Amino acid sequence: MSEPERPVSVRFGSQGRLVVPLPMRKALGFKAGDPLVARVQDGRLVVESRESVLLRVQEQFGVPGRNLINELIAERRQAARREDD
């Protein structure tokens, strides 16, 4: 993804909506309907894809490419099956 060359001025709409200009959406790979995560960090608004947040958290905890939630659910289901037998 290439980044836009310079900052672009944007404004909030009357209902608090922020329109991200097309060159920025393209650079970030954002498409209409994509799930995004927004947070305030050091006085800045940070908006990123849910996938990038997931990858960052996985890298932070040393489990890239693994879905710990699905693994836990699978382990619980196996334990439940063993209890039923």
Order of alpha helices (4+ residues) and beta strands (2+ residues): alpha-beta-beta-alpha-alpha
